[in-house]
Amino acid sequence: MSLRSRFLTISVAAGMALGLAASAGGAADAQTLSSVWDGVYTAAQAERGSAFYVKECASCHGEGLAGQDQSPGLIGPDFLATWDGQAVGDLFEQTRKSMPKDNANTFSRQEYIEVVAFMLRANGYPAGKTELPRATAELTELRISQLKPGAR
C-alpha cells in the first residue's frame, strides 16, 4: 500500500471515530440533561425551603425574594437572565459558598437544597414527584431555562 493510501485510510478511520464519539457524546448529553421545567423538586421540599428562607434569608433578600439594599433578588427577569442555561448545581454551589454573607456554608446541604427548591418554585418552575438530589454532580445534570421548552 502506498504512503498516500495509508494516509487516506488512517484519515478516514480517524474521522469516523471522531464522528462516532461526537454523536455518542451528544446523545449522552441529550439523555442525561433535564430542565427545571421537568418538575425536579417536590412541593414539600419547596415548602421546607420557604420556611427556612423566612427564618434565615428574608432579612437580607426580602420576604418576596425581590432583594433589598445590597442583596440581589432571587426571582424575576434579572435572576432568570443570570441563571438561564446554567446548571442547578451551579446555583446550589453559589448559594452554599456565599450564603449567609457573613458566615458562608454554615447550613446543611439539605437546607441549601430546600432553599434552591423554593427559589425554583418562586420563579414559576413546576414541582414534581422527586426531590432535588443533594449531590452536586446530579444537580449539574439539571438545567435552568428561562423559557419552557417548545415555547417562543
Salt bridges, closest charged atoms under 4 A:
GLU47 OE2 - ARG121 NH1 2.55
GLU56 OE2 - LYS55 NZ 3.94
GLU93 OE1 - ARG96 NH2 2.50
GLU93 OE1 - LYS97 NZ 3.93
GLU114 OE2 - ARG48 NE 2.64
GLU131 OE2 - ARG48 NH2 2.64
